[in-house]
Amino acid sequence: MTDQAVDTGGAKPSVHAAGEDEFLGRTRELKALRADIERAGLDTLSGRKAPRARVLLIAGRPGSGRTELAGELVRQVADGYPDGVLRARLSEPDGTPVPVGHTARELLTALERTAPPGAGDEDLCEALRSALAGRRALLLLDDAADAEQVDALLPDTPECLVVAVARGPLTGITDVRPCTLGGLDTKSAVELLSRRTGSVRITVDPRAAESLVEECEAQPAVLTLAGGWLAAHPKAAVADLAKQLRAGLEDDPTSTPLTRMFRLAHAALPSPAARILRLLCLAPAGLVDPHTASALAGCTIGGARTTLDDFVALGLLRRVESPLPQYEVPGCLHPLLRALAERHDRPAELQLARARMLERTVRLLQSCRAITETDSPQAREKLLGMARSLRFATPRAAADWLRLSRPALLAAARLAVADGQLDTLARRLMSQLVRAMVAHFGTQAAAPDLYGVHRLVLDVAERRKLPRERAAALLNLADLDARTGRTAEALVRYRAALDAGREANDPYATGRAMESVGGAHQELGDYDRAADWFGRALAQCLARDEREDAARLYGRIATAQTYAGRYGEAQRNWRAAVAGHRRTGDTGAQARALSELARVQEYAGRPEESLRTCQEAVEWARRADDVRLQAALHLRLADTLDRLGDPAAARLHRGAADRMLGEEPPEDEIRLEQGANACEIRSASAED
């Protein structure tokens, strides 16, 4: 295709007036809903305090304007809720319910609260209720699939208000009276048409306009499409469109006005534009940007953007309020798009379009990550080899794109894995998504999203019988479990990763799994098993002549033995660690190992030996230019000298530590820091 936009047929849709987004009609419904906020509930009438937030329900078919009504109600009453408005959509565009845990986490993020990655749905919902305790906030829960979704998210705070949008009643939630929507009143419906088509055709033939409103059953979504169609066909009479809708009903008596009007809008498009429109049903989470549309249709980015803007004017898409050019497929149109795509496009064509979209997403994520590696000549060369349209101007622009595209990117990963036929692309997508998130947000900030992605990686690895990737996913998930205190769960996953690593004959995975099993046992207080597993990992390192890892593992064994009170064995292993670091030339690690050896000697009741070892450690810390370690060692020397009855020398060492630290944290923090490395459970490898 050329750089030009795909022609949408006929004249270009008119530019809407400045007040096009002003809410129309529903005066009676708004009045009833506002009155319902103040209405005394059943608990109040019975003399009890309301235990939970008041729930207002707006029920109606997709396309009835239920979301717009909820948004208008929220705008009108938001001032009464100083702690803000929280919004969440409880169903995917295809109607799949969103897990309540996912929604709870998103709402917690909006409240600037964090929750442990991998936490269960009940824990996340409880965390949300705790975060809303004592607040006066308003929750808009759109497109609820059932009462259980809403009930799990209800705050326990009566001062909060929940506005829920659903297709029908939410049976099971007490004290809720649904506001059921029909069509707009005739005046408002005609005004909506007029905004789309211009007032002339409506004014010259008001009866035809009213007839068209009747054929559309005054449904806002149908009227929006009708107005867009009329704007794109300036020579067509309003009565002609009403006649075509009636003819469609005769051809298919079971069809709805929305279905008939959408078919007319689709049929009026030239073939290339109609194909792009149908392919939008593949857009993850119903979110579209020019890159997505371009990849799906195989056209240029500029042409795709112009075509998307034309679809907005036709009422087929909605713009998303975002710094990026983003669009949303209306939920009521998504099933209609999918049905048309299945009818007009072969499965192989749809699969190819999905593959192009995933490949474009992978390349964007590669570019997003590469721009952070400014010191790497290879990364710069890779960036220059990419098309200009895929490059980001600055790391900040890349981070903004990643943050704003996050819902669509995560949805793309979920859909790719669920598809089951594009696993290679899915694996590449998830790998690049993890790397980009870590590069821009850091492992800790991105951990909740990373947990979900690693679960998807595990699903693909198990389905495709890929033991190496299964081991990597299990290690990553176990690391996140361990960091959030779920050590028992982490231990189970580390053992499973060890089995997968052995099956794949992957020494890195098996070594890291054995070490991590030891770390989990140590965290659980089983120091003998911890030392045993560290020893197994050490044996593999020695067999492979991995000297740095071996020296570190000697230290981990010694730490576990110290916790178990076996000071003699601990000293021998710390000496082995010192010797190993000396052979590798790591003076900083050698100094830290000597520091720990001195600590164990002190525990063992050998202060003179501890003093000599500590002095040696100070010298190696000086050579390593580790000022903080030197200061901590001087403080330890001072404590030892106090116990040996030499307060004057102790004061000298404390003075030296004070001069080194300056404005550093207090000595208690310095002391605690020294043992941290030895007891740390290792994080995921950059290779995962």
C-alpha positions as CSV (number, residue, x, y, z in Angstrom):
1,M,0.0,0.0,0.0
2,T,1.1,3.6,-0.5
3,D,1.7,6.3,2.2
4,Q,-1.8,7.6,1.6
5,A,-4.6,6.7,4.0
6,V,-7.1,4.1,2.9
7,D,-10.0,5.9,1.5
8,T,-13.2,5.4,3.6
9,G,-15.5,6.1,0.6
10,G,-17.6,9.0,-0.4
11,A,-17.0,12.5,1.1
12,K,-14.9,12.9,4.2
13,P,-16.9,12.8,7.4
14,S,-17.6,16.3,8.7
15,V,-15.6,17.7,11.6
16,H,-17.7,17.7,14.7
17,A,-18.7,20.9,16.5
18,A,-16.9,22.0,19.6
19,G,-19.6,20.7,21.9
20,E,-19.8,17.3,20.3
21,D,-18.9,15.5,23.5
22,E,-21.5,17.4,25.7
23,F,-23.7,14.8,27.3
24,L,-27.2,14.5,25.9
25,G,-30.5,13.5,27.6
26,R,-30.9,11.0,30.4
27,T,-32.2,13.8,32.7
28,R,-34.6,11.5,34.4
29,E,-32.1,8.8,35.0
30,L,-29.5,11.1,36.3
31,K,-32.0,12.6,38.7
32,A,-33.0,9.2,40.0
33,L,-29.4,8.1,40.4
34,R,-28.5,11.2,42.4
35,A,-31.5,10.7,44.6
36,D,-30.5,7.1,45.1
37,I,-27.1,8.2,46.6
38,E,-28.9,10.0,49.4
39,R,-31.6,7.4,49.8
40,A,-31.6,5.6,53.2
41,G,-30.5,2.0,52.8
42,L,-32.0,-1.0,54.4
43,D,-29.4,-1.0,57.1
44,T,-30.1,2.6,58.0
45,L,-33.8,1.9,58.1
46,S,-33.3,-1.0,60.5
47,G,-31.1,1.1,62.7
48,R,-27.8,-0.4,61.8
49,K,-24.8,1.4,60.3
50,A,-24.2,0.6,56.7
51,P,-21.3,-1.8,56.6
52,R,-20.2,-1.2,53.0
53,A,-20.2,1.4,50.2
54,R,-23.4,2.3,48.5
55,V,-23.7,0.7,45.0
56,L,-25.5,2.3,42.1
57,L,-26.2,0.0,39.1
58,I,-26.7,1.2,35.6
59,A,-28.0,-1.7,33.5
60,G,-28.4,-1.8,29.8
61,R,-27.4,-3.5,26.5
62,P,-24.0,-2.6,25.0
63,G,-24.5,0.5,22.9
64,S,-27.2,1.9,25.1
65,G,-25.0,4.6,26.4
66,R,-24.6,3.0,29.9
67,T,-20.9,3.8,30.2
68,E,-21.5,7.4,29.1
69,L,-24.3,7.8,31.6
70,A,-22.0,6.4,34.4
71,G,-19.3,8.8,33.3
72,E,-21.6,11.8,33.4
73,L,-22.9,10.8,36.9
74,V,-19.4,10.6,38.1
75,R,-18.6,14.0,36.7
76,Q,-21.6,15.5,38.5
77,V,-20.9,14.0,41.9
78,A,-17.1,13.8,41.9
79,D,-16.7,16.9,44.0
80,G,-18.3,15.1,46.9
81,Y,-15.6,12.5,47.0
82,P,-12.3,14.3,47.7
83,D,-10.2,11.2,47.7
84,G,-10.7,10.8,44.0
85,V,-12.3,8.7,41.3
86,L,-11.1,5.2,40.5
87,R,-12.1,3.5,37.2
88,A,-11.8,-0.1,36.1
89,R,-13.2,-2.2,33.3
90,L,-14.3,-5.7,34.5
91,S,-14.6,-7.4,31.1
92,E,-12.3,-7.8,28.1
93,P,-13.6,-6.5,24.8
94,D,-14.6,-10.0,23.8
95,G,-16.6,-10.4,27.0
96,T,-14.1,-12.4,29.0
97,P,-14.3,-11.4,32.7
98,V,-11.2,-9.8,34.1
99,P,-9.9,-11.6,37.2
100,V,-10.8,-9.6,40.3
101,G,-7.2,-9.8,41.5
102,H,-6.0,-8.0,38.4
103,T,-8.6,-5.3,38.8
104,A,-7.7,-4.9,42.5
105,R,-4.1,-4.5,41.7
106,E,-4.8,-1.9,39.1
107,L,-6.9,0.1,41.6
108,L,-4.2,-0.2,44.2
109,T,-1.7,1.2,41.7
110,A,-4.0,4.1,41.1
111,L,-4.0,4.7,44.9
112,E,-0.2,4.5,44.9
113,R,-0.3,1.4,47.0
114,T,1.8,-1.7,46.3
115,A,0.9,-5.3,46.7
116,P,3.3,-8.3,46.6
117,P,3.7,-9.8,43.1
118,G,1.9,-13.1,42.8
119,A,-0.5,-12.3,45.7
120,G,-3.9,-14.1,45.5
121,D,-7.2,-12.5,44.5
122,E,-8.5,-12.5,48.1
123,D,-5.3,-10.9,49.4
124,L,-5.4,-8.2,46.7
125,C,-9.1,-7.4,47.4
126,E,-8.4,-7.2,51.1
127,A,-5.5,-4.9,50.4
128,L,-7.8,-2.7,48.3
129,R,-10.4,-2.5,51.1
130,S,-7.7,-1.6,53.6
131,A,-6.4,1.1,51.2
132,L,-9.9,2.6,50.9
133,A,-10.6,2.4,54.7
134,G,-11.3,5.9,56.0
135,R,-11.4,7.4,52.5
136,R,-14.2,9.1,50.6
137,A,-13.7,7.8,47.1
138,L,-15.8,7.0,44.1
139,L,-15.3,3.7,42.1
140,L,-16.6,3.3,38.5
141,L,-16.7,-0.4,37.7
142,D,-17.6,-0.7,34.0
143,D,-18.9,-3.7,32.1
144,A,-19.3,-6.0,35.1
145,A,-19.9,-9.6,34.1
146,D,-21.5,-10.8,37.3
147,A,-22.2,-9.8,40.9
148,E,-19.2,-11.7,42.3
149,Q,-16.8,-9.3,40.5
150,V,-18.4,-6.2,42.0
151,D,-18.9,-7.7,45.4
152,A,-15.2,-8.7,45.8
153,L,-14.2,-5.1,45.1
154,L,-16.7,-3.3,47.3
155,P,-15.0,-1.1,50.0
156,D,-16.0,-1.6,53.6
157,T,-16.3,2.1,53.9
158,P,-19.8,3.6,53.8
159,E,-18.4,6.9,52.7
160,C,-17.4,5.5,49.4
161,L,-19.7,5.2,46.4
162,V,-19.5,2.5,43.7
163,V,-21.1,3.0,40.3
164,A,-21.4,-0.3,38.5
165,V,-22.3,-0.8,34.8
166,A,-23.6,-4.2,33.7
167,R,-25.9,-5.8,31.1
168,G,-28.5,-6.8,33.7
169,P,-29.2,-7.0,37.5
170,L,-26.4,-7.9,39.9
171,T,-28.2,-10.5,41.9
172,G,-26.6,-11.1,45.2
173,I,-25.6,-7.6,46.1
174,T,-28.1,-6.2,48.6
175,D,-29.8,-2.9,48.5
176,V,-29.2,-2.2,44.8
177,R,-31.9,-0.8,42.6
178,P,-30.8,-0.9,38.9
179,C,-31.3,2.1,36.6
180,T,-32.3,0.3,33.4
181,L,-31.6,2.1,30.2
182,G,-33.7,2.2,27.1
183,G,-33.3,4.6,24.2
184,L,-32.8,8.3,24.4
185,D,-35.7,10.7,24.3
186,T,-36.6,11.8,20.8
187,K,-35.3,15.3,21.2
188,S,-31.9,14.2,22.5
189,A,-31.7,11.5,19.8
190,V,-32.3,14.0,17.0
191,E,-29.7,16.3,18.5
192,L,-27.2,13.5,18.5
193,L,-27.9,12.9,14.9
194,S,-27.6,16.6,14.1
195,R,-24.2,16.8,15.7
196,R,-22.9,14.1,13.5
197,T,-24.6,15.1,10.2
198,G,-25.0,18.8,10.5
199,S,-28.3,20.5,11.2
200,V,-29.4,21.2,7.6
201,R,-30.7,17.7,6.7
202,I,-32.3,17.3,10.1
203,T,-34.0,20.7,9.9
204,V,-35.4,20.3,6.4
205,D,-36.9,16.9,7.1
206,P,-37.6,16.5,10.9
207,R,-40.1,13.7,10.3
208,A,-37.5,11.6,8.5
209,A,-35.1,12.3,11.3
210,E,-37.6,11.1,13.9
211,S,-38.3,8.0,11.7
212,L,-34.6,7.2,11.6
213,V,-34.4,7.6,15.4
214,E,-37.3,5.1,15.7
215,E,-35.5,2.6,13.4
216,C,-32.4,3.0,15.6
217,E,-34.5,2.5,18.7
218,A,-32.9,5.7,20.0
219,Q,-29.8,3.8,21.0
220,P,-26.8,6.1,21.2
221,A,-24.3,3.7,19.5
222,V,-26.7,3.1,16.6
223,L,-27.3,6.9,16.2
224,T,-23.6,7.6,16.3
225,L,-23.0,5.2,13.4
226,A,-26.0,6.5,11.5
227,G,-24.8,10.1,11.9
228,G,-21.3,9.1,10.7
229,W,-22.8,7.3,7.7
230,L,-24.9,10.3,6.7
231,A,-21.9,12.6,7.1
232,A,-19.9,10.5,4.8
233,H,-22.8,10.4,2.2
234,P,-23.9,14.1,1.9
235,K,-26.2,13.4,-1.0
236,A,-28.1,10.6,0.8
237,A,-31.4,11.6,2.4
238,V,-32.2,10.8,6.0
239,A,-35.2,8.9,4.9
240,D,-33.1,6.7,2.6
241,L,-31.0,5.5,5.5
242,A,-34.2,4.8,7.5
243,K,-35.5,2.8,4.6
244,Q,-32.3,0.7,4.3
245,L,-32.5,-0.1,8.0
246,R,-36.1,-1.3,7.6
247,A,-35.0,-3.4,4.6
248,G,-32.3,-5.0,6.7
249,L,-34.9,-6.0,9.3
250,E,-37.0,-7.7,6.6
251,D,-33.9,-9.6,5.5
252,D,-32.9,-10.7,9.0
253,P,-35.8,-10.4,11.5
254,T,-33.6,-11.4,14.4
255,S,-31.1,-8.7,13.9
256,T,-30.7,-5.7,16.2
257,P,-30.6,-2.1,15.0
258,L,-26.9,-2.0,16.0
259,T,-26.1,-5.0,13.8
260,R,-28.0,-3.6,10.8
261,M,-26.4,-0.2,11.0
262,F,-23.0,-1.6,11.5
263,R,-23.4,-3.8,8.4
264,L,-24.4,-0.7,6.4
265,A,-21.4,1.2,7.7
266,H,-19.0,-1.6,6.9
267,A,-20.6,-2.2,3.4
268,A,-20.1,1.5,2.6
269,L,-16.3,1.3,3.1
270,P,-14.0,0.5,0.2
271,S,-12.5,-3.0,0.4
272,P,-9.1,-2.0,1.9
273,A,-10.7,0.2,4.6
274,A,-13.3,-2.5,5.4
275,R,-10.5,-5.0,5.8
276,I,-8.6,-2.8,8.2
277,L,-11.7,-2.3,10.2
278,R,-12.4,-6.0,10.5
279,L,-8.8,-6.7,11.6
280,L,-9.1,-4.3,14.5
281,C,-11.0,-7.2,16.3
282,L,-7.4,-8.6,16.8
283,A,-6.2,-5.5,18.7
284,P,-5.2,-6.5,22.2
285,A,-7.6,-5.2,24.9
286,G,-9.4,-3.4,22.1
287,L,-6.7,-0.7,22.1
288,V,-5.4,0.4,18.7
289,D,-2.5,2.7,17.7
290,P,-1.1,3.4,14.2
291,H,1.6,0.8,14.6
292,T,-1.0,-1.9,15.5
293,A,-3.2,-1.0,12.6
294,S,-0.3,-0.7,10.2
295,A,1.0,-4.2,11.2
296,L,-2.4,-5.8,11.0
297,A,-3.2,-4.5,7.6
298,G,0.3,-4.4,6.1
299,C,0.0,-0.7,5.3
300,T,2.2,2.4,6.2
301,I,1.9,3.9,9.7
302,G,0.9,7.3,8.3
303,G,-1.8,5.8,6.2
304,A,-3.0,3.7,9.1
305,R,-3.3,6.8,11.4
306,T,-5.3,8.7,8.9
307,T,-7.7,5.8,8.4
308,L,-8.1,5.4,12.1
309,D,-9.0,9.1,12.3
310,D,-11.6,8.5,9.6
311,F,-13.1,5.6,11.6
312,V,-13.4,8.0,14.6
313,A,-15.4,10.4,12.5
314,L,-17.6,7.5,11.3
315,G,-18.3,6.5,14.9
316,L,-16.5,3.2,14.4
317,L,-13.7,4.0,16.9
318,R,-13.2,6.2,19.9
319,R,-10.1,8.3,20.7
320,V,-8.4,7.6,24.0
321,E,-7.3,10.5,26.1
322,S,-3.5,9.9,25.9
323,P,-0.3,11.7,24.8
324,L,0.0,9.0,22.2
325,P,-2.3,8.5,19.3
326,Q,-4.5,5.8,20.7
327,Y,-7.9,4.5,19.8
328,E,-10.4,2.1,21.3
329,V,-12.8,-0.3,19.7
330,P,-16.2,0.3,21.3
331,G,-17.2,-2.8,23.3
332,C,-20.5,-3.1,21.5
333,L,-18.8,-3.3,18.1
334,H,-16.1,-5.9,19.1
335,P,-18.3,-9.0,18.6
336,L,-19.6,-7.6,15.3
337,L,-16.1,-7.0,14.0
338,R,-15.1,-10.5,15.0
339,A,-18.1,-12.0,13.3
340,L,-17.4,-10.1,10.1
341,A,-13.7,-11.1,10.2
342,E,-14.6,-14.7,10.5
343,R,-17.0,-14.4,7.6
344,H,-14.9,-12.4,5.1
345,D,-11.3,-13.4,6.0
346,R,-9.7,-16.8,5.9
347,P,-8.3,-18.1,9.1
348,A,-4.8,-18.1,7.6
349,E,-5.1,-14.4,6.8
350,L,-6.2,-13.6,10.3
351,Q,-3.3,-15.6,11.7
352,L,-0.8,-13.8,9.4
353,A,-2.2,-10.4,10.5
354,R,-1.8,-11.4,14.2
355,A,1.7,-12.6,13.5
356,R,2.6,-9.3,11.8
357,M,1.2,-7.4,14.8
358,L,3.2,-9.4,17.3
359,E,6.4,-9.1,15.2
360,R,6.0,-5.3,15.1
361,T,5.4,-5.2,18.9
362,V,8.6,-7.3,19.5
363,R,10.6,-4.8,17.4
364,L,9.2,-1.8,19.2
365,L,10.1,-3.4,22.5
366,Q,13.6,-4.1,21.3
367,S,14.0,-0.5,20.3
368,C,12.5,0.6,23.6
369,R,15.1,-1.4,25.6
370,A,18.0,-0.6,23.3
371,I,17.8,3.1,23.7
372,T,18.6,2.7,27.4
373,E,21.9,1.1,26.6
374,T,23.6,4.3,25.5
375,D,27.1,3.1,26.4
376,S,26.8,0.0,24.2
377,P,28.2,0.3,20.6
378,Q,26.3,-2.9,19.7
379,A,23.0,-1.4,21.0
380,R,23.6,1.9,19.0
381,E,24.4,-0.1,15.9
382,K,21.2,-2.2,16.4
383,L,19.1,1.0,16.8
384,L,20.6,2.5,13.6
385,G,19.7,-0.7,11.8
386,M,16.0,-0.3,12.7
387,A,13.5,1.6,10.6
388,R,13.1,5.2,11.6
389,S,9.4,4.7,12.5
390,L,10.5,2.1,15.2
391,R,13.0,4.3,16.9
392,F,12.3,6.5,20.0
393,A,13.8,10.0,20.2
394,T,14.9,9.7,23.8
395,P,14.9,7.2,26.7
396,R,12.1,9.3,28.3
397,A,9.9,8.9,25.2
398,A,10.5,5.2,25.2
399,A,9.6,4.9,28.9
400,D,6.4,7.0,28.3
401,W,5.4,4.7,25.4
402,L,6.0,1.6,27.5
403,R,4.0,3.0,30.4
404,L,1.0,4.1,28.2
405,S,1.1,0.9,26.1
406,R,1.4,-1.4,29.1
407,P,-2.3,-2.6,29.1
408,A,-2.1,-3.5,25.4
409,L,1.3,-5.1,25.7
410,L,0.3,-7.3,28.6
411,A,-2.9,-8.2,26.8
412,A,-0.9,-9.0,23.6
413,A,1.2,-11.5,25.6
414,R,-1.9,-13.1,27.1
415,L,-3.6,-13.5,23.7
416,A,-0.5,-14.8,22.0
417,V,-0.1,-17.5,24.6
418,A,-3.8,-18.4,24.5
419,D,-3.7,-18.6,20.7
420,G,-1.3,-21.6,21.0
421,Q,-0.2,-21.4,17.3
422,L,2.3,-18.6,17.6
423,D,4.4,-19.7,20.5
424,T,7.7,-18.7,19.0
425,L,6.5,-15.1,18.6
426,A,4.9,-15.3,22.0
427,R,8.2,-16.3,23.6
428,R,10.1,-13.5,21.9
429,L,7.4,-11.0,22.8
430,M,7.5,-12.0,26.5
431,S,11.3,-12.0,26.6
432,Q,11.5,-8.5,25.2
433,L,8.7,-7.2,27.4
434,V,10.5,-8.4,30.5
435,R,13.7,-6.8,29.4
436,A,12.1,-3.5,28.5
437,M,10.2,-3.3,31.8
438,V,13.3,-4.1,33.8
439,A,15.4,-1.5,31.8
440,H,12.9,1.3,32.3
441,F,11.1,0.6,35.6
442,G,13.5,-1.7,37.5
443,T,12.8,-5.2,38.7
444,Q,11.1,-4.2,41.9
445,A,8.7,-1.7,40.3
446,A,7.8,-4.1,37.5
447,A,7.6,-7.2,39.6
448,P,3.8,-7.5,39.6
449,D,3.7,-7.5,35.8
450,L,6.8,-9.7,35.5
451,Y,5.1,-12.3,37.7
452,G,2.2,-12.6,35.3
453,V,4.6,-12.7,32.3
454,H,6.7,-15.4,33.8
455,R,3.6,-17.5,34.4
456,L,2.8,-17.2,30.7
457,V,6.3,-18.2,29.8
458,L,5.8,-21.3,32.0
459,D,2.6,-22.1,30.3
460,V,4.3,-22.1,26.9
461,A,7.3,-24.0,28.1
462,E,5.1,-26.8,29.6
463,R,2.9,-26.9,26.5
464,R,5.9,-27.1,24.1
465,K,7.9,-29.3,26.4
466,L,10.9,-26.9,26.7
467,P,12.7,-27.8,29.9
468,R,15.3,-25.1,29.7
469,E,12.6,-22.3,29.5
470,R,10.5,-24.1,32.1
471,A,13.5,-24.0,34.5
472,A,14.1,-20.3,33.8
473,A,10.4,-19.4,34.3
474,L,10.3,-21.4,37.5
475,L,13.4,-19.7,38.8
476,N,12.1,-16.3,38.1
477,L,8.7,-17.0,39.7
478,A,10.4,-18.5,42.7
479,D,12.7,-15.5,43.1
480,L,9.7,-13.2,43.2
481,D,8.0,-15.5,45.7
482,A,11.0,-15.5,47.9
483,R,11.3,-11.7,47.8
484,T,7.7,-11.3,49.0
485,G,8.0,-13.8,51.9
486,R,6.3,-16.8,50.3
487,T,9.4,-18.9,51.0
488,A,7.6,-22.3,51.1
489,E,6.1,-21.7,47.7
490,A,9.5,-20.6,46.4
491,L,11.1,-23.8,47.7
492,V,8.6,-25.9,45.7
493,R,9.3,-24.0,42.5
494,Y,13.1,-24.1,43.0
495,R,12.9,-27.9,43.3
496,A,10.8,-28.1,40.1
497,A,13.3,-25.8,38.4
498,L,16.1,-28.2,39.5
499,D,14.3,-31.1,37.9
500,A,13.7,-29.1,34.7
501,G,17.3,-28.0,34.6
502,R,18.5,-31.5,34.9
503,E,16.2,-32.6,32.1
504,A,17.6,-29.9,29.9
505,N,21.2,-30.7,31.0
506,D,21.6,-27.0,31.8
507,P,24.3,-26.5,34.4
508,Y,23.5,-22.9,35.0
509,A,19.9,-23.6,35.9
510,T,20.7,-26.6,38.0
511,G,23.4,-24.7,39.9
512,R,21.3,-21.7,40.5
513,A,18.3,-23.9,41.5
514,M,20.4,-25.9,44.1
515,E,21.8,-22.7,45.5
516,S,18.3,-21.2,45.7
517,V,16.9,-24.3,47.4
518,G,19.7,-23.8,50.0
519,G,18.7,-20.2,50.4
520,A,15.1,-21.1,50.9
521,H,15.9,-23.7,53.6
522,Q,18.1,-21.1,55.3
523,E,15.3,-18.6,55.2
524,L,13.0,-21.2,56.8
525,G,15.6,-21.9,59.5
526,D,16.7,-25.3,58.4
527,Y,20.4,-24.5,58.4
528,D,21.7,-28.1,58.0
529,R,19.8,-28.6,54.8
530,A,20.8,-25.2,53.6
531,A,24.5,-26.0,54.0
532,D,23.9,-29.4,52.3
533,W,22.3,-27.8,49.2
534,F,25.0,-25.1,49.1
535,G,27.5,-27.9,49.1
536,R,25.8,-29.6,46.2
537,A,26.0,-26.4,44.2
538,L,29.6,-26.0,45.2
539,A,30.5,-29.5,44.0
540,Q,29.1,-28.6,40.5
541,C,31.1,-25.3,40.5
542,L,34.3,-27.0,41.4
543,A,33.7,-29.7,38.7
544,R,33.3,-26.9,36.1
545,D,36.1,-24.8,37.5
546,E,33.8,-21.9,38.2
547,R,36.1,-20.2,40.7
548,E,34.1,-17.0,41.5
549,D,30.9,-18.9,42.1
550,A,32.8,-21.5,44.2
551,A,34.3,-18.8,46.4
552,R,30.9,-17.3,47.0
553,L,29.3,-20.6,47.8
554,Y,32.0,-21.3,50.4
555,G,30.8,-18.2,52.1
556,R,27.1,-19.2,51.9
557,I,28.0,-22.6,53.4
558,A,29.9,-20.8,56.2
559,T,26.9,-18.5,56.8
560,A,24.5,-21.4,57.2
561,Q,26.9,-23.1,59.6
562,T,27.3,-20.0,61.6
563,Y,23.5,-19.8,62.0
564,A,23.6,-23.4,63.1
565,G,26.3,-22.7,65.7
566,R,29.0,-24.8,64.0
567,Y,31.7,-22.2,64.3
568,G,34.6,-24.5,63.5
569,E,33.2,-25.6,60.2
570,A,32.1,-22.1,59.4
571,Q,35.7,-20.8,60.0
572,R,37.1,-23.4,57.6
573,N,34.7,-22.5,54.9
574,W,35.3,-18.7,55.3
575,R,39.0,-19.4,55.0
576,A,38.3,-21.3,51.8
577,A,36.2,-18.4,50.6
578,V,39.1,-16.0,51.3
579,A,41.5,-18.2,49.4
580,G,39.1,-18.4,46.5
581,H,38.6,-14.7,46.2
582,R,42.3,-14.2,46.5
583,R,42.8,-16.5,43.5
584,T,40.3,-14.6,41.4
585,G,41.8,-11.3,42.4
586,D,38.6,-9.9,43.9
587,T,40.0,-7.8,46.8
588,G,36.6,-6.4,47.8
589,A,35.1,-9.9,48.2
590,Q,38.3,-11.0,50.0
591,A,37.9,-8.2,52.5
592,R,34.2,-9.0,53.1
593,A,35.0,-12.7,53.6
594,L,37.8,-11.8,56.1
595,S,35.3,-9.6,57.9
596,E,32.8,-12.5,58.2
597,L,35.6,-14.8,59.4
598,A,36.5,-12.3,62.1
599,R,32.8,-12.2,63.1
600,V,32.7,-16.0,63.5
601,Q,36.0,-16.1,65.4
602,E,34.4,-13.6,67.8
603,Y,31.3,-15.8,68.2
604,A,33.6,-18.8,68.8
605,G,35.3,-16.9,71.8
606,R,38.6,-16.1,70.1
607,P,38.8,-12.3,70.3
608,E,42.6,-12.1,69.7
609,E,42.3,-14.1,66.4
610,S,39.2,-12.0,65.5
611,L,41.3,-8.8,66.1
612,R,44.1,-10.0,63.8
613,T,41.7,-11.1,61.1
614,C,39.8,-7.9,61.3
615,Q,43.0,-5.8,60.9
616,E,43.8,-7.9,57.8
617,A,40.4,-7.2,56.5
618,V,40.8,-3.5,57.0
619,E,43.9,-3.6,54.8
620,W,42.2,-5.4,52.0
621,A,39.2,-3.1,52.2
622,R,41.6,-0.2,51.9
623,R,43.1,-1.7,48.8
624,A,39.6,-2.3,47.4
625,D,38.8,1.4,48.2
626,D,35.7,0.2,50.1
627,V,35.2,3.1,52.6
628,R,32.0,1.8,54.1
629,L,33.5,-1.6,54.8
630,Q,36.6,0.0,56.3
631,A,34.4,2.0,58.6
632,A,32.3,-1.0,59.6
633,L,35.5,-2.9,60.4
634,H,36.9,-0.1,62.5
635,L,33.7,-0.2,64.5
636,R,34.1,-3.9,65.0
637,L,37.7,-3.5,66.0
638,A,36.6,-0.9,68.5
639,D,34.0,-3.3,70.0
640,T,36.6,-6.1,70.2
641,L,39.2,-3.8,71.9
642,D,36.6,-2.7,74.4
643,R,36.1,-6.3,75.3
644,L,39.8,-6.9,75.5
645,G,40.2,-4.0,77.9
646,D,41.8,-1.4,75.6
647,P,39.3,1.6,75.5
648,A,41.9,4.1,74.3
649,A,42.6,2.1,71.1
650,A,38.8,1.5,70.7
651,R,38.3,5.3,70.7
652,L,40.9,5.7,68.0
653,H,39.1,3.2,65.8
654,R,35.7,4.8,66.4
655,G,37.2,8.2,65.5
656,A,38.6,6.7,62.2
657,A,35.1,5.2,61.4
658,D,33.4,8.6,62.1
659,R,35.8,10.4,59.8
660,M,35.2,7.8,57.0
661,L,31.4,7.8,57.4
662,G,30.9,11.6,57.7
663,E,27.1,11.9,57.0
664,E,26.7,8.1,56.4
665,P,23.9,6.1,58.2
666,P,24.4,5.2,61.8
667,E,26.7,2.3,62.8
668,D,23.8,-0.1,63.4
669,E,22.9,0.1,59.7
670,I,26.5,-0.3,58.7
671,R,26.8,-3.5,60.8
672,L,23.6,-5.0,59.5
673,E,24.8,-4.4,56.0
674,Q,27.9,-6.6,56.3
675,G,26.0,-9.9,56.6
676,A,23.5,-9.0,53.8
677,N,25.4,-10.4,50.8
678,A,26.1,-13.8,52.4
679,C,22.4,-14.5,53.2
680,E,20.9,-13.0,50.0
681,I,18.8,-15.2,47.7
682,R,20.0,-14.5,44.2
683,S,17.9,-12.7,41.7
684,A,17.0,-13.8,38.2
685,S,19.7,-13.9,35.6
686,A,19.7,-11.4,32.8
687,E,19.4,-14.3,30.4
688,D,16.0,-15.3,31.6
